[in-house]
Amino acid sequence: MYSLCTHKTLDECDCFSAKAAEFGQNQGVTDLPFLVPPASRALLLRDARAIAGVEKLRFFPLAVQAGHGSFLTEVGGRELLDFSSSWTAGGLGYGHPHVVEAIHRAALHQPGAGGISAVHPAMVELAEKLQDIVPGSGDRRVYLGNSGTDANDVVLRCCQHATGNSRIITFSGSYHGGVGLAMGVSGVHVEAGAPAARAATFIPFPDPFRPHTGDAHTVLSDTMLRLDNELSAGDVACVIVEAIQSDGGIVVPPNGFLRALWAACDKYGVILICDEVKVGLGRTGLLHAFDLEGIVPDVVTFGKVLGGGVPLSAAVGRADILDGPVASALLTTAGNPIAAAAGLAVLEVLESESLVSQAKSSGEFLSESLLSHFDSRGVSHVVGEVRGRGLTIGVDLVSDRNTKTRDPMLARKVIYRAWELGVVVYYVGGNILEVTPALTTGRDDLAHGAQIIADAISDVLNGAITDEQIAPFLGW
């Protein structure tokens, strides 16, 4: 469908930027900003020639060679404050000493490379620890995998097998994975043009800021009415939900939604899966985001921060769901001893450093700092809302606060300008800055990052970033 240029060097190529933009690979390497040093330019060109476009989601020419704590170091030496924590996968920051030690120790005497045909202590200990920290009763099991995508995909298939039903209830704006069945039930992907899973039924997620009913007072009741209608059909295998939608735009549902959803699933005997991959394990100021309403899902999935920077995911749930069919989810490196050791270390750090309660207070401080800097820089008129819980914060950029009209172009330019000024932050939902710094980020760095984001908005409103600068970086 598309053709990329075939020039071998930058000097020969006068078409790569346009072709890459057309292809959606976000690789505008022929006209990179002044801030990008020659070493980064070379790496970005090599990336464009070597790495598959299907796995690229690029927003600016970021080429990094190291990281420590809450900072990334670009090729060339420039330091950046990372307010994304690599989409929350770096939730403890980079190179946390306890995690590094655990990984090093496991690698020195590595008992195999996975856990599908042999058992080793770390995978069992991690599973037991997850059983301890996730609420629930009765006989339960833990699936260990490599990413949030495979955890969700496996759980969905297990639910279909356990119930004999195929239909999956999911929500608009949801994100549960980037391939397979998990992708097919992800509203973010389907709404962007990916094929929906045949088993998926989407219903509106209750959004108080932009209610699908047009009235924030009726959005919850309408969603629950639609859900009840679907569940009553008797052919639903499970419902999968995020306590706070992240990639969908940091959407915080109305109070009572989770409890109503839990009650509805219990009424009809339908399995409830809570996807905690992105907002779980302390990020919201609670250990689990679903603790916001004290529910007990049948299955809970984890990923990202759980691995401390290495690939690791998990699902904790009822044995009658996760035990069968045997050998139907075989990933050779699932239960990897190095990843399992990292996961155990992450859970230990969350507890020993009181990062859950710290995330709550840090999030309150960061939200207040953002609002204060927006006021002082005179940019509040383009900020529709600052929302979230703990260190999951969304800055909703609008062209009109009264109509809440999304401003995706502003968001694209703001994150680009923030990168130029020294902060890494991405956008989700088209126009929402997703502010998710590491749970270990200090107050001074939080305040500094908030100031830079406000400066970036002000600079963009004053014309600092052109359409041409951001054209090669298509983002979502």
Secondary structure as GFF3:
##gff-version 3
##sequence-region A 1 476
A	DSSP	alpha_helix	16	23	.	.	.	ID=ss1
A	DSSP	alpha_helix	38	50	.	.	.	ID=ss2
A	DSSP	three_ten_helix	53	55	.	.	.	ID=ss3
A	DSSP	beta_strand	64	68	.	.	.	ID=ss4
A	DSSP	beta_strand	71	74	.	.	.	ID=ss5
A	DSSP	beta_strand	79	82	.	.	.	ID=ss6
A	DSSP	alpha_helix	97	108	.	.	.	ID=ss7
A	DSSP	alpha_helix	121	133	.	.	.	ID=ss8
A	DSSP	beta_strand	140	145	.	.	.	ID=ss9
A	DSSP	alpha_helix	148	163	.	.	.	ID=ss10
A	DSSP	beta_strand	167	171	.	.	.	ID=ss11
A	DSSP	alpha_helix	180	184	.	.	.	ID=ss12
A	DSSP	alpha_helix	187	191	.	.	.	ID=ss13
A	DSSP	beta_strand	200	203	.	.	.	ID=ss14
A	DSSP	alpha_helix	219	231	.	.	.	ID=ss15
A	DSSP	beta_strand	236	241	.	.	.	ID=ss16
A	DSSP	alpha_helix	257	268	.	.	.	ID=ss17
A	DSSP	beta_strand	271	275	.	.	.	ID=ss18
A	DSSP	three_ten_helix	289	292	.	.	.	ID=ss19
A	DSSP	beta_strand	299	302	.	.	.	ID=ss20
A	DSSP	three_ten_helix	304	307	.	.	.	ID=ss21
A	DSSP	beta_strand	313	318	.	.	.	ID=ss22
A	DSSP	alpha_helix	319	322	.	.	.	ID=ss23
A	DSSP	alpha_helix	337	352	.	.	.	ID=ss24
A	DSSP	alpha_helix	355	376	.	.	.	ID=ss25
A	DSSP	three_ten_helix	380	382	.	.	.	ID=ss26
A	DSSP	beta_strand	383	389	.	.	.	ID=ss27
A	DSSP	beta_strand	392	400	.	.	.	ID=ss28
A	DSSP	beta_strand	405	406	.	.	.	ID=ss29
A	DSSP	alpha_helix	408	421	.	.	.	ID=ss30
A	DSSP	beta_strand	423	424	.	.	.	ID=ss31
A	DSSP	beta_strand	426	428	.	.	.	ID=ss32
A	DSSP	beta_strand	432	435	.	.	.	ID=ss33
A	DSSP	alpha_helix	443	461	.	.	.	ID=ss34
A	DSSP	alpha_helix	467	470	.	.	.	ID=ss35
###
